[in-house]
Amino acid sequence: MSTNKSRKKGTATTAARNGMTVASGVLNRLAPGEVASVLRILLDRHPNLTREAQEIAAELVSSVPVGDIADDVCARVTRLDMDDLHGRAGKRSGGYVEPAQAAQDLLEEAVAGHLDDMKRRMDLGLYEGAESVCAGIVLGLFHASRQKSGGMLEWAPDFPAEHAGYAIEEYLAGYPKSKRRGVGDRLSAALVASVSEWSDMIFRITKRSRQR
């Protein structure tokens, strides 16, 4: 009898261990949406963890390496090629799309995710992180403008500077008018050393933002 009990206990222990191993493997391979669902369920079941989860989330979202953003923006802009352009330009069901317009649209879409991320951080009150994203966008576009990629930028050569200016305008617009001077001066000082050729544009934008 004791032997049977030992066997059953051993089988149960092994099954439990196998279950833990499977669960661990599943957790490591969940898609982002599934991870979010697991987190929501976990916090519903253990509300005492909510504060700690919020602190971790704020820390993650507020910490943004400018260089990583810049590298990603530059890569997204410069890897667009003529195949991408041919897929959007020319005769379409809604009419004819000029290559220059198609190029502009594709380039804007390539950077849109980072602009949305910058605005999201502003809405959350994570201004330091938003400023890092803004600086990364500007720096990435500047690097893209310096590359002779022979790609999409040949059809929209003014895009990097113009869209960098747009990113700065959108960032400063997220602040009350009374704070834009200080924020603009700080952002200008951080950027001008790296994108000196755009210094006049940056100063014009920051000055104009104070008057709006």
N, C-alpha and C positions, 0 to 999 in steps of 0.2 A: 504493500500500500504506500509506504513512504517513498518507494522508488517511483511509483506513478505520479505522486504529488510533486516530486522533484522534477520529473520530466515535464509536467504541466507548467510548473513555475518557470522552468528554463525556457519552455516554448513561449510563454507569455512575455518573458523578459526579452527574448530575441525578437519577437514581433514588435514589441514597443520600441526597441532600438532601431529596427528596420523602418518603422513608421517615422521615427525622428529623422533618420537619414534621408528618407524620401521627402519629408516636409522641408528639410534644410535644402535639398537639391532643388525643389520646386521654387522656394523663396528666392534663391539666387538667380533663377531664370525667368522670373515674372516680367511681363511687359510693363512699361511705365504706368499705364492706366490701371493695370492690375495691382501694382504696388500701392497706388493711391487708394484703391478700394480696400486693400488690406489695412492700410493706415487708418482709414475712416472707421472700419469695423473695430479695429483694436482700440481706438479712442472712445468709441461708443461703449465698449465693454469695460474699459478701464479709464474713466474720465479723469482720474487723478494724474494721468500721464499727459494731459492736454497742455498744461503750462510748459512742461519740459519740451514737448514737441514743438510748441510755438517758438520757444527760445532757440532751438536747433534750426528751425526753418528760417527765422530771422537772421541767424548767423550765416547760414548758407547763402541766402538771397542777397545779403548786404556785402558779401565778400566776392569781388569780381576782379580777376587779373586783367588789366587793360591789354596786356600783350596778347592774351588768348583771344580776346574779342577782336583785336586788330587783325590777327592772323586769319581768323575765320572770315571776317568781312572781306579781306583782300582775296582770299581763296574763292569765296563765293562769287565775287565780281569778275575775277580774271579767268575763271574756268568756263564761263559761258562762251560758247563758240558759234560758228556760223550755222551749225545744224540747229541749235536752239533758235537762232534768228529766223531761219527758213521755216521753222514750225509756227512762227507767229506773224511773219510779214507776208505781204502780197494779198491776193484775192481771198476774202473770207465771206461767210454768209452775211455778215453785217456790212460788207463793203470792202474797200481796199485799205490795207494798213501799210503805211509807209515804213520802210526799214528803220529809219531813225526813231519813229514812235515805238515800234516794236522793241527796239533795243532799250529805249528809255524804260518801258514797262517791265522788261525782264530784269534790268538792273535794280529798279526800285523793289521788285519782288525779292531779289536776292538779299537785300538789306532789311526788308520789312520786319523779319523776326526779331532782329536786334533792336529796332526802333520800338516795337511793341513791348519788348522786355524792359527797355528804358522807362517807358511810360508806366508800365506795371509797377516798377519799383518806386516811381514817383507817387503813384496812387497809394502805395503801402507806407509812404513816409520814409522810405529807405533812400535818402537823398545821396548819400555817399556812394552807394552801389549804382544809382542811376547816373551819377557823374562819371563813374568809371566806364560804364557802358557807352555813354556819349563820347568820352575821350577815345575809347576803343574804336568806335565807328569812324570818327574823324581820322584817326591815325591809320586805320585799315584802308580807308578810301584814298588817303594820301599815298600810301605805299602802292596801291593799285594804279594810281595815276602815273607813277614813275616807271611802271613796267611796260615793256614793249611786247604785249601779249599777242597782238594781231587779232584780237577777238572783238568782243562786243563794244569795247570802249572806242574803237575806231568809228563807230556809228554815233556815239554819244560822248565825245571827248570832254565836254564840260560837266558831265554827270558827277564825277568825284567831288569837285569843289562845290558845286551847287547843292548836292545832297548832304555834304558835310555841313554846309551852312544851314540847311533845313533842320538837321539833327540838333545843332546848337540852338536854333530858334525854338524848337519844340521843347528842349530841355529847360531853357530859361523861362519859357511861358508857363511852366509848371510852378513857378515861384510867385509869391506876391510881388507887386511892382517895387515895393520898398526894399526888397532883398536882392533884386536882380543886379544891382551895381556890384555888390560885394561878391556874389556868386559868379558873375560874368568876369570880373577881374581875376578871380582865382582860377577859373577855367582857362582864361586866356593865357595866364602865366604858365599853366601846366602844359598847354598845347603849343605855344609859339616856338619853344625851343626845338620841338620835334617836327613842326610843319611850318617852318619860317616863311616859305613862299606864300602861305595863306594868311600870314599875320594881319595884313590890311583888311582882308575879308572878315576875319574873326573879330577884330576890333570894331569894325562897322556894325556887325551884327549885335555884339554885346552893348554897344552904345545905343543902337536903335531899340533894343529890348527895354531900356529904361524909360523910353518915352511912350510905350504902349500901355 
